[in-house]
Amino acid sequence: MLSVAARSGCLRPVARKLLPSLSQASHLSGSIVTHWKAERFVSILTVGAMVGAAVHPTLAFDHALAIVVPLHTHWGLEQVFCDYVHIKPLIPVIGILLKVLTGFTIVALLYFNQHDIGITQAVKDVWNIRRIEPEELS
């Protein structure tokens, strides 16, 4: 089963079946365990960065969000593609496109944080948008 997963590039479904808890992870290969731990660590960082940005918005929290949210989303989408894309020639193409899109998103968010209002202030501004009544337009 591992050889088929290894050939298709989708080892994470195997890891999820084999790794129900971290205590059982010691007998598996290092790269699967390291990736599994990294996914959990980034998930915790994502929650921490969101809470921190909500409580005390700073450039540091905006930069943290700019990195961990796209990374967390990348791994989630990668898993969806591994589970549901069964056309073998498309798997490497989708993987490359997803990596390019994730890299571009991280760079764009870091640029937005540095040269504009930042992620936290942008979210606050979106929340504060009010509906403009038609009579106010004239």
DSSP file with accessible surface (Angstrom, degrees, kcal/mol):
  #  RESIDUE AA STRUCTURE BP1 BP2  ACC     N-H-->O    O-->H-N    N-H-->O    O-->H-N    TCO  KAPPA ALPHA  PHI   PSI    X-CA   Y-CA   Z-CA
    1    1 A M     >        0   0  148      0, 0.0     4,-1.9     0, 0.0     5,-0.2   0.000 360.0 360.0 360.0 -37.6    0.0    0.0    0.0
    2    2 A L  H  >  +     0   0   89      1,-0.2     4,-2.8     2,-0.2     5,-0.2   0.877 360.0  55.7 -66.1 -34.6    2.8    2.4    0.7
    3    3 A S  H  > S+     0   0   70      2,-0.2     4,-2.3     1,-0.2    -1,-0.2   0.903 108.0  47.3 -67.9 -38.6    4.4    1.8   -2.7
    4    4 A V  H  > S+     0   0   78      2,-0.2     4,-1.9     1,-0.2     6,-0.2   0.934 115.2  46.4 -65.0 -43.4    1.2    2.8   -4.5
    5    5 A A  H  X>S+     0   0   10     -4,-1.9     5,-1.6     1,-0.2     4,-0.9   0.901 111.9  51.4 -65.3 -38.5    0.9    5.9   -2.3
    6    6 A A  H  <5S+     0   0   58     -4,-2.8     3,-0.4     1,-0.2    -1,-0.2   0.903 109.3  49.9 -66.4 -39.9    4.5    6.8   -2.8
    7    7 A R  H  <5S+     0   0  180     -4,-2.3    -1,-0.2     1,-0.2    -2,-0.2   0.876 112.5  46.8 -66.8 -36.0    4.2    6.5   -6.6
    8    8 A S  H  <5S-     0   0   29     -4,-1.9    -1,-0.2    -5,-0.2    -2,-0.2   0.621 110.0-122.4 -82.1 -10.2    1.1    8.7   -6.7
    9    9 A G  T  <5S+     0   0   48     -4,-0.9     2,-0.6    -3,-0.4     3,-0.2   0.628  78.2 116.1  83.3  11.0    2.8   11.3   -4.4
   10   10 A C      < +     0   0    9     -5,-1.6     4,-0.4    -6,-0.2    -1,-0.1  -0.672  19.3 144.8-116.8  75.9    0.0   11.1   -1.9
   11   11 A L     >  +     0   0   51     -2,-0.6     4,-2.3     1,-0.2     3,-0.2   0.704  57.3  78.3 -82.8 -21.0    1.5    9.7    1.3
   12   12 A R  H  > S+     0   0   41      1,-0.2     4,-2.6     2,-0.2     5,-0.2   0.861  87.4  55.9 -64.2 -33.5   -0.6   11.8    3.7
   13   13 A P  H  > S+     0   0   29      0, 0.0     4,-1.7     0, 0.0    -1,-0.2   0.934 110.8  46.8 -61.9 -37.5   -3.8    9.6    3.4
   14   14 A V  H  > S+     0   0   10     -4,-0.4     4,-2.3    -3,-0.2    -2,-0.2   0.930 111.7  51.1 -65.8 -42.9   -1.6    6.7    4.5
   15   15 A A  H  X S+     0   0    5     -4,-2.3     4,-2.0     1,-0.2    -1,-0.2   0.897 107.6  52.6 -62.7 -38.8   -0.1    8.7    7.3
   16   16 A R  H  < S+     0   0  105     -4,-2.6    -1,-0.2     1,-0.2    -2,-0.2   0.871 111.7  45.8 -67.1 -35.6   -3.6    9.7    8.5
   17   17 A K  H  < S+     0   0  150     -4,-1.7    -1,-0.2    -5,-0.2    -2,-0.2   0.866 120.1  40.3 -71.6 -35.7   -4.7    6.1    8.7
   18   18 A L  H  < S+     0   0   73     -4,-2.3    -2,-0.2     1,-0.2     3,-0.2   0.642 112.8  55.9 -87.3 -16.0   -1.5    5.0   10.4
   19   19 A L     <  +     0   0    4     -4,-2.0    -1,-0.2    -5,-0.2     6,-0.1  -0.524  50.1 149.5-118.7  64.9   -1.1    8.0   12.7
   20   20 A P  S    S+     0   0   90      0, 0.0     2,-0.3     0, 0.0    -1,-0.2   0.823  79.4  13.3 -67.0 -25.9   -4.3    8.4   14.8
   21   21 A S  S >  S-     0   0   42     -3,-0.2     3,-1.2     1,-0.1     4,-0.2  -0.988  76.1-117.5-145.8 157.8   -2.2    9.8   17.7
   22   22 A L  G >  S+     0   0   93     -2,-0.3     3,-1.6     1,-0.3     4,-0.3   0.817 109.5  66.5 -65.1 -27.9    1.3   11.1   18.1
   23   23 A S  G 3  S+     0   0  101      1,-0.3     3,-0.4     2,-0.1    -1,-0.3   0.783 101.5  48.8 -66.7 -23.4    2.2    8.4   20.5
   24   24 A Q  G X  S+     0   0   93     -3,-1.2     3,-0.6     1,-0.2    -1,-0.3   0.391  90.9  84.9 -93.1   3.8    1.9    5.8   17.8
   25   25 A A  G X   +     0   0    2     -3,-1.6     3,-1.3     1,-0.2    -1,-0.2   0.609  63.4  85.8 -83.3 -11.0    4.1    7.8   15.3
   26   26 A S  G 3  S+     0   0  111     -3,-0.4    -1,-0.2    -4,-0.3    -2,-0.1   0.764  84.1  55.2 -68.4 -24.2    7.5    6.5   16.5
   27   27 A H  G <  S+     0   0  131     -3,-0.6    -1,-0.3     2,-0.0     2,-0.1   0.546  93.7  85.7 -88.3  -4.3    7.6    3.4   14.3
   28   28 A L  S <  S-     0   0   35     -3,-1.3    -3,-0.0     1,-0.2   -13,-0.0  -0.445  91.8 -75.9 -94.8 171.0    7.0    5.2   11.0
   29   29 A S     >  -     0   0   65     -2,-0.1     4,-1.8     1,-0.1     3,-0.3  -0.232  42.4-116.2 -66.3 154.1    9.5    6.8    8.6
   30   30 A G  H  > S+     0   0   52      1,-0.2     4,-2.9     2,-0.2     5,-0.2   0.837 107.7  54.7 -61.7 -40.0   10.9   10.2    9.6
   31   31 A S  H  > S+     0   0   84      2,-0.2     4,-2.3     1,-0.2    -1,-0.2   0.901 109.4  46.9 -68.5 -37.9    9.5   12.2    6.7
   32   32 A I  H  > S+     0   0   19     -3,-0.3     4,-2.5     2,-0.2    -1,-0.2   0.939 116.1  44.9 -66.6 -45.0    5.9   11.2    7.3
   33   33 A V  H  X S+     0   0   15     -4,-1.8     4,-2.8     2,-0.2     5,-0.2   0.926 113.1  50.5 -65.5 -43.2    6.2   11.8   11.0
   34   34 A T  H  X S+     0   0   93     -4,-2.9     4,-2.4     1,-0.2    -1,-0.2   0.927 112.8  46.2 -62.0 -43.3    7.9   15.2   10.5
   35   35 A H  H  X S+     0   0   39     -4,-2.3     4,-2.6    -5,-0.2    -1,-0.2   0.913 111.6  51.8 -65.5 -41.7    5.3   16.3    8.1
   36   36 A W  H  X S+     0   0   22     -4,-2.5     4,-1.8     1,-0.2    -2,-0.2   0.928 112.2  45.9 -61.4 -43.4    2.5   15.2   10.4
   37   37 A K  H  X S+     0   0  110     -4,-2.8     4,-2.6     1,-0.2    -1,-0.2   0.898 111.0  53.1 -66.1 -39.7    4.0   17.1   13.3
   38   38 A A  H  X S+     0   0   35     -4,-2.4     4,-2.8    -5,-0.2     5,-0.2   0.906 106.7  52.4 -63.9 -40.1    4.6   20.2   11.1
   39   39 A E  H  X S+     0   0    9     -4,-2.6     4,-2.0     1,-0.2    -1,-0.2   0.920 112.2  45.4 -60.7 -43.6    0.9   20.2   10.0
   40   40 A R  H  X S+     0   0   88     -4,-1.8     4,-2.1     2,-0.2    -2,-0.2   0.910 112.7  50.8 -66.9 -40.0   -0.2   20.1   13.7
   41   41 A F  H  X S+     0   0  127     -4,-2.6     4,-2.6     1,-0.2    -2,-0.2   0.925 110.8  48.1 -64.0 -43.6    2.3   22.8   14.6
   42   42 A V  H  X S+     0   0   12     -4,-2.8     4,-2.5     2,-0.2    -1,-0.2   0.882 108.7  55.1 -66.7 -35.7    1.1   25.1   11.8
   43   43 A S  H  X S+     0   0   40     -4,-2.0     4,-1.9    -5,-0.2    -1,-0.2   0.932 110.5  44.8 -61.3 -43.8   -2.5   24.5   12.8
   44   44 A I  H  X S+     0   0  122     -4,-2.1     4,-2.6     1,-0.2    -2,-0.2   0.919 112.9  51.1 -67.0 -41.9   -1.7   25.6   16.4
   45   45 A L  H  X S+     0   0   73     -4,-2.6     4,-3.0     2,-0.2     5,-0.2   0.876 106.8  55.3 -61.9 -37.2    0.3   28.6   15.1
   46   46 A T  H  X S+     0   0   12     -4,-2.5     4,-2.2     2,-0.2    -1,-0.2   0.945 110.2  44.2 -62.0 -47.1   -2.7   29.6   12.8
   47   47 A V  H  X S+     0   0   94     -4,-1.9     4,-2.6     1,-0.2     5,-0.2   0.939 115.4  48.9 -63.0 -45.1   -5.1   29.7   15.8
   48   48 A G  H  X S+     0   0   41     -4,-2.6     4,-2.9     1,-0.2    -2,-0.2   0.901 111.1  49.3 -62.2 -41.6   -2.5   31.6   17.9
   49   49 A A  H  X S+     0   0    7     -4,-3.0     4,-2.6     2,-0.2    -1,-0.2   0.899 111.8  49.1 -66.9 -37.4   -1.8   34.1   15.1
   50   50 A M  H  X S+     0   0  100     -4,-2.2     4,-1.9    -5,-0.2    -2,-0.2   0.935 114.6  44.0 -67.5 -44.2   -5.5   34.8   14.6
   51   51 A V  H  X S+     0   0   86     -4,-2.6     4,-2.5     2,-0.2     5,-0.3   0.938 115.0  49.3 -65.3 -45.4   -6.2   35.2   18.3
   52   52 A G  H  X S+     0   0   12     -4,-2.9     4,-3.2    -5,-0.2    -2,-0.2   0.907 110.9  49.5 -60.8 -41.9   -3.1   37.4   18.7
   53   53 A A  H  < S+     0   0    4     -4,-2.6    -1,-0.2     1,-0.2    -2,-0.2   0.862 112.4  48.6 -67.2 -33.0   -4.0   39.6   15.7
   54   54 A A  H  < S+     0   0   76     -4,-1.9    -2,-0.2    -5,-0.2    -1,-0.2   0.896 119.6  37.1 -72.6 -38.5   -7.5   40.0   17.1
   55   55 A V  H  < S+     0   0  117     -4,-2.5    -2,-0.2     1,-0.2    -3,-0.2   0.914 138.1   9.5 -80.3 -45.8   -6.3   41.0   20.6
   56   56 A H  S  < S-     0   0  122     -4,-3.2     2,-0.3    -5,-0.3    -1,-0.2  -0.713  76.6-154.1-139.7  83.4   -3.2   43.0   19.7
   57   57 A P        +     0   0   56      0, 0.0     2,-0.3     0, 0.0    -4,-0.1  -0.443  30.7 151.2 -67.7 120.0   -2.9   43.8   16.0
   58   58 A T     >  -     0   0   45     -2,-0.3     4,-2.1     1,-0.1    62,-0.2  -0.914  59.8-104.1-138.1 169.2    0.8   44.3   15.0
   59   59 A L  H  > S+     0   0   80     -2,-0.3     4,-2.8     1,-0.2     5,-0.2   0.864 119.3  58.6 -63.6 -34.0    2.9   43.9   11.9
   60   60 A A  H  > S+     0   0   70      1,-0.2     4,-2.3     2,-0.2    -1,-0.2   0.925 107.5  44.7 -63.5 -44.4    4.4   40.7   13.5
   61   61 A F  H  > S+     0   0   64      2,-0.2     4,-2.7     1,-0.2    -1,-0.2   0.888 112.4  52.9 -67.4 -37.4    1.0   39.0   13.8
   62   62 A D  H  X S+     0   0   12     -4,-2.1     4,-2.3     2,-0.2    -2,-0.2   0.920 110.6  47.1 -63.3 -41.2    0.1   40.1   10.3
   63   63 A H  H  X S+     0   0   47     -4,-2.8     4,-1.1     2,-0.2    -2,-0.2   0.894 110.8  52.2 -66.1 -39.2    3.3   38.6    8.9
   64   64 A A  H >X S+     0   0   36     -4,-2.3     4,-2.9     1,-0.2     3,-0.6   0.930 111.3  46.9 -61.1 -44.3    2.6   35.4   10.9
   65   65 A L  H 3X S+     0   0   14     -4,-2.7     4,-1.7     1,-0.2    -2,-0.2   0.888 106.4  58.9 -62.9 -38.3   -0.9   35.2    9.4
   66   66 A A  H 3< S+     0   0    0     -4,-2.3    -1,-0.2    -5,-0.2    -2,-0.2   0.750 116.8  33.4 -64.3 -22.6    0.6   35.9    5.9
   67   67 A I  H <X S+     0   0   76     -4,-1.1     4,-1.6    -3,-0.6    -2,-0.2   0.871 120.8  41.7 -98.6 -49.0    2.7   32.8    6.3
   68   68 A V  H  X S+     0   0   13     -4,-2.9     4,-2.8     2,-0.2     5,-0.2   0.857 109.5  55.3 -77.0 -32.7    0.7   30.2    8.3
   69   69 A V  H  X S+     0   0   47     -4,-1.7     4,-2.7    -5,-0.3     5,-0.2   0.964 112.4  41.7 -67.5 -48.9   -2.7   30.7    6.8
   70   70 A P  H  > S+     0   0    9      0, 0.0     4,-2.8     0, 0.0    -1,-0.2   0.902 116.3  50.6 -63.1 -35.8   -1.6   30.0    3.2
   71   71 A L  H  X S+     0   0   50     -4,-1.6     4,-2.3     2,-0.2    -2,-0.2   0.937 112.0  46.3 -65.2 -44.7    0.6   27.2    4.4
   72   72 A H  H  X S+     0   0   80     -4,-2.8     4,-1.9     1,-0.2    -1,-0.2   0.925 115.1  47.3 -62.2 -42.5   -2.3   25.6    6.3
   73   73 A T  H  X S+     0   0   67     -4,-2.7     4,-2.9    -5,-0.2     5,-0.3   0.894 108.5  56.0 -65.8 -39.6   -4.6   26.1    3.3
   74   74 A H  H  X S+     0   0   17     -4,-2.8     4,-2.7     1,-0.2    -2,-0.2   0.939 108.6  46.0 -58.0 -49.2   -1.9   24.6    1.0
   75   75 A W  H  X S+     0   0   37     -4,-2.3     4,-1.9     1,-0.2    -1,-0.2   0.877 113.0  50.8 -65.7 -34.8   -1.7   21.4    3.0
   76   76 A G  H  X S+     0   0   38     -4,-1.9     4,-2.0    -5,-0.2    -2,-0.2   0.940 113.5  43.6 -66.0 -46.3   -5.5   21.2    3.1
   77   77 A L  H  X S+     0   0   71     -4,-2.9     4,-2.7     2,-0.2     5,-0.2   0.879 110.1  56.7 -67.3 -36.4   -5.9   21.6   -0.6
   78   78 A E  H  X S+     0   0   32     -4,-2.7     4,-2.3    -5,-0.3    -1,-0.2   0.917 108.0  48.4 -59.2 -40.7   -3.1   19.3   -1.3
   79   79 A Q  H  X S+     0   0    9     -4,-1.9     4,-2.2     2,-0.2    -1,-0.2   0.901 109.6  51.8 -67.7 -40.5   -4.9   16.6    0.7
   80   80 A V  H  X S+     0   0   68     -4,-2.0     4,-2.4     1,-0.2     5,-0.3   0.936 111.6  47.2 -61.1 -44.9   -8.2   17.3   -1.2
   81   81 A F  H  X S+     0   0   70     -4,-2.7     4,-2.3     1,-0.2    -2,-0.2   0.899 111.3  50.8 -64.9 -39.4   -6.4   16.9   -4.5
   82   82 A C  H  < S+     0   0   23     -4,-2.3    -1,-0.2    -5,-0.2    -2,-0.2   0.880 115.8  42.8 -64.1 -36.1   -4.7   13.7   -3.4
   83   83 A D  H  < S+     0   0   64     -4,-2.2    -2,-0.2    -5,-0.2    -1,-0.2   0.835 127.8  24.9 -78.5 -33.1   -8.0   12.2   -2.3
   84   84 A Y  H  < S+     0   0  171     -4,-2.4     2,-0.8    -5,-0.2    -3,-0.2   0.566  97.8  83.3-117.8 -11.3  -10.2   13.3   -5.2
   85   85 A V     <  +     0   0   28     -4,-2.3    -1,-0.1    -5,-0.3     6,-0.0  -0.867  43.8 166.8 -96.3 114.0   -8.0   13.8   -8.3
   86   86 A H        +     0   0  146     -2,-0.8     2,-0.9     4,-0.0    -1,-0.1   0.240  42.0 104.5-112.1  11.8   -7.6   10.3   -9.8
   87   87 A I    >>  -     0   0  102      1,-0.2     3,-1.4     2,-0.0     4,-1.0  -0.837  61.8-153.2 -95.2 104.8   -6.2   11.3  -13.2
   88   88 A K  T >4 S+     0   0  131     -2,-0.9     3,-0.6     1,-0.3    -1,-0.2   0.832  88.5  54.1 -53.3 -42.5   -2.5   10.5  -12.9
   89   89 A P  T 3> S+     0   0  101      0, 0.0     4,-0.7     0, 0.0    -1,-0.3   0.809 107.2  54.0 -65.8 -23.4   -1.1   13.1  -15.4
   90   90 A L  H <> S+     0   0   73     -3,-1.4     4,-3.0     1,-0.2     5,-0.3   0.774  90.3  75.6 -79.5 -23.9   -2.9   15.9  -13.6
   91   91 A I  H <X S+     0   0   39     -4,-1.0     4,-2.3    -3,-0.6     5,-0.2   0.931  98.8  41.3 -60.1 -49.4   -1.5   15.2  -10.1
   92   92 A P  H  > S+     0   0   78      0, 0.0     4,-2.3     0, 0.0    -1,-0.2   0.911 115.9  51.1 -66.6 -35.2    2.0   16.6  -10.7
   93   93 A V  H  X S+     0   0   77     -4,-0.7     4,-2.7     2,-0.2    -2,-0.2   0.937 111.6  46.3 -65.5 -45.9    0.6   19.6  -12.6
   94   94 A I  H  X S+     0   0   34     -4,-3.0     4,-2.7     1,-0.2    -1,-0.2   0.906 111.1  54.0 -63.1 -39.2   -1.9   20.4   -9.8
   95   95 A G  H  X S+     0   0   24     -4,-2.3     4,-2.1    -5,-0.3    -2,-0.2   0.926 110.8  44.8 -61.3 -43.7    0.9   20.0   -7.3
   96   96 A I  H  X S+     0   0  108     -4,-2.3     4,-2.5     2,-0.2     5,-0.2   0.937 114.0  49.2 -66.4 -45.3    3.1   22.5   -9.1
   97   97 A L  H  X S+     0   0  112     -4,-2.7     4,-2.7     1,-0.2    -2,-0.2   0.898 110.7  50.8 -61.6 -39.7    0.3   25.0   -9.6
   98   98 A L  H  X S+     0   0   12     -4,-2.7     4,-2.6    -5,-0.2    -1,-0.2   0.909 110.6  48.9 -65.7 -40.7   -0.7   24.7   -6.0
   99   99 A K  H  X S+     0   0  130     -4,-2.1     4,-2.6     2,-0.2    -2,-0.2   0.917 113.0  47.3 -64.3 -42.6    2.9   25.4   -4.9
  100  100 A V  H  X S+     0   0   97     -4,-2.5     4,-2.8     2,-0.2     5,-0.2   0.933 113.5  48.1 -63.8 -45.5    3.2   28.4   -7.2
  101  101 A L  H  X S+     0   0   99     -4,-2.7     4,-2.5    -5,-0.2    -2,-0.2   0.916 112.8  48.3 -62.8 -41.5   -0.2   29.8   -6.0
  102  102 A T  H  X S+     0   0   18     -4,-2.6     4,-2.4     2,-0.2    -2,-0.2   0.932 112.9  47.7 -65.3 -45.6    0.8   29.3   -2.3
  103  103 A G  H  X S+     0   0   34     -4,-2.6     4,-2.4     1,-0.2     5,-0.2   0.928 112.9  48.4 -61.2 -44.4    4.2   31.0   -2.8
  104  104 A F  H  X S+     0   0  144     -4,-2.8     4,-2.9     1,-0.2     5,-0.2   0.908 110.8  51.8 -62.4 -41.0    2.5   33.9   -4.7
  105  105 A T  H  X S+     0   0   50     -4,-2.5     4,-2.6    -5,-0.2     5,-0.2   0.922 110.1  48.1 -63.1 -43.9   -0.1   34.3   -1.9
  106  106 A I  H  X S+     0   0   36     -4,-2.4     4,-2.5     2,-0.2     5,-0.2   0.950 114.5  45.6 -62.6 -46.7    2.5   34.4    0.8
  107  107 A V  H  X S+     0   0   97     -4,-2.4     4,-2.5     1,-0.2    -2,-0.2   0.926 113.9  49.3 -63.7 -42.7    4.6   37.0   -1.1
  108  108 A A  H  X S+     0   0   39     -4,-2.9     4,-2.6    -5,-0.2    -1,-0.2   0.912 112.2  47.6 -65.0 -40.8    1.5   39.1   -1.9
  109  109 A L  H  X S+     0   0   49     -4,-2.6     4,-2.5     2,-0.2    -1,-0.2   0.900 111.6  50.1 -68.5 -39.4    0.3   39.0    1.7
  110  110 A L  H  X S+     0   0   53     -4,-2.5     4,-2.2    -5,-0.2    -2,-0.2   0.918 112.5  47.7 -63.3 -40.5    3.7   40.0    3.0
  111  111 A Y  H  X S+     0   0  148     -4,-2.5     4,-3.0    -5,-0.2     5,-0.2   0.923 111.0  51.3 -63.9 -44.1    3.8   42.8    0.5
  112  112 A F  H  X S+     0   0   59     -4,-2.6     4,-1.4     1,-0.2     6,-0.8   0.896 111.4  48.3 -60.2 -41.1    0.3   43.9    1.5
  113  113 A N  H  < S+     0   0    7     -4,-2.5    -1,-0.2     1,-0.2    -2,-0.2   0.903 117.3  40.9 -65.1 -41.9    1.3   43.9    5.2
  114  114 A Q  H  < S+     0   0  107     -4,-2.2    -2,-0.2    -5,-0.2    -1,-0.2   0.868 127.7  27.4 -77.6 -36.1    4.5   45.9    4.5
  115  115 A H  H  < S+     0   0  128     -4,-3.0     2,-0.2    -5,-0.2    -3,-0.2   0.371 123.6  29.6-114.0   3.0    3.2   48.5    2.0
  116  116 A D  S  < S-     0   0   99     -4,-1.4    -4,-0.0    -5,-0.2     0, 0.0  -0.541 106.6 -60.9-138.9-150.6   -0.5   48.8    2.8
  117  117 A I  S    S-     0   0   78     -2,-0.2     4,-0.5     1,-0.2    -4,-0.1   0.669  74.7-123.0 -81.8 -18.4   -2.8   48.5    5.8
  118  118 A G     >  -     0   0    1     -6,-0.8     4,-2.1     3,-0.1    -1,-0.2  -0.046  26.4 -76.8  94.9 162.6   -2.1   44.8    6.6
  119  119 A I  H  > S+     0   0   30      2,-0.2     4,-2.5     1,-0.2     5,-0.2   0.925 125.3  50.1 -64.6 -47.9   -4.3   41.8    6.9
  120  120 A T  H  > S+     0   0   13      1,-0.2     4,-2.3     2,-0.2    -1,-0.2   0.933 113.6  44.4 -61.9 -46.2   -5.8   42.6   10.4
  121  121 A Q  H  > S+     0   0   80     -4,-0.5     4,-2.6     1,-0.2    -1,-0.2   0.880 111.6  54.6 -67.3 -34.6   -6.8   46.1    9.5
  122  122 A A  H  X S+     0   0   23     -4,-2.1     4,-2.3     2,-0.2    -2,-0.2   0.923 109.0  47.6 -64.0 -42.1   -8.2   44.9    6.1
  123  123 A V  H  X S+     0   0   60     -4,-2.5     4,-2.4     1,-0.2    -2,-0.2   0.928 112.1  50.0 -65.1 -42.4  -10.4   42.4    7.9
  124  124 A K  H  X S+     0   0   72     -4,-2.3     4,-1.4    -5,-0.2    -2,-0.2   0.916 110.4  50.3 -60.8 -42.9  -11.6   45.1   10.3
  125  125 A D  H  < S+     0   0   70     -4,-2.6     4,-0.3     1,-0.2    -1,-0.2   0.887 109.5  50.4 -63.6 -39.7  -12.4   47.4    7.5
  126  126 A V  H >< S+     0   0   95     -4,-2.3     3,-1.2     1,-0.2    -1,-0.2   0.916 109.4  51.4 -64.5 -41.0  -14.4   44.7    5.7
  127  127 A W  H 3< S+     0   0  198     -4,-2.4    -1,-0.2     1,-0.2    -2,-0.2   0.811 109.1  52.1 -64.1 -28.7  -16.4   44.0    8.9
  128  128 A N  T 3< S+     0   0  127     -4,-1.4     2,-0.3    -5,-0.2    -1,-0.2   0.374  78.0 120.7 -92.7   5.4  -17.1   47.7    9.2
  129  129 A I    <   -     0   0  128     -3,-1.2     2,-0.3    -4,-0.3    -3,-0.0  -0.524  48.6-159.4 -68.8 129.7  -18.5   48.2    5.7
  130  130 A R        -     0   0  160     -2,-0.3     2,-0.3     1,-0.0    -2,-0.1  -0.798  23.8 -98.8-110.2 158.7  -22.1   49.4    5.9
  131  131 A R        -     0   0  178     -2,-0.3     2,-0.6     1,-0.1    -1,-0.0  -0.542  32.6-137.0 -76.5 132.2  -24.7   49.2    3.3
  132  132 A I        -     0   0   99     -2,-0.3    -1,-0.1     2,-0.0     5,-0.0  -0.797  17.7-134.3 -92.2 122.3  -25.2   52.4    1.3
  133  133 A E    >>  -     0   0   66     -2,-0.6     3,-1.3     1,-0.1     4,-0.7  -0.458  18.9-117.2 -72.6 148.6  -28.8   53.2    0.8
  134  134 A P  H >> S+     0   0   83      0, 0.0     3,-1.0     0, 0.0     4,-0.6   0.857 113.8  57.4 -57.3 -34.8  -29.9   54.3   -2.7
  135  135 A E  H 34 S+     0   0  132      1,-0.3     3,-0.4     2,-0.2    -3,-0.0   0.762  99.3  60.3 -70.5 -21.2  -30.9   57.8   -1.5
  136  136 A E  H <4 S+     0   0   92     -3,-1.3    -1,-0.3     1,-0.2    -4,-0.0   0.731  96.1  62.4 -74.5 -22.4  -27.4   58.4   -0.2
  137  137 A L  H <<        0   0  132     -3,-1.0    -1,-0.2    -4,-0.7    -2,-0.2   0.753 360.0 360.0 -73.7 -26.9  -25.9   57.9   -3.6
  138  138 A S     <        0   0  138     -4,-0.6    -3,-0.0    -3,-0.4     0, 0.0  -0.172 360.0 360.0 -91.2 360.0  -27.8   60.9   -5.1
